[in-house]
């Protein structure tokens, strides 16, 4: 079981990460080159399993759009 301090730290970390997500969403709307850079880096950092999962997800979503 986590201590109250560990729980507080986890909540804080989650808040900071959410803030970064919001900041990145804003930046992506303003400059598409940032979006490309973030996606490139994200895909590069994926392990094989997660890469395959996202690849399958993208295929299914793209088929639905046709």
Protein Blocks (a to p, Z undefined) as FASTA:
>chain_A
ZZfklmmmmmmmmmmmmmmmmmmmmmmmmomklmmmmmmmmmmmpcfklmmmmmmmmmmm
mmmmZZ
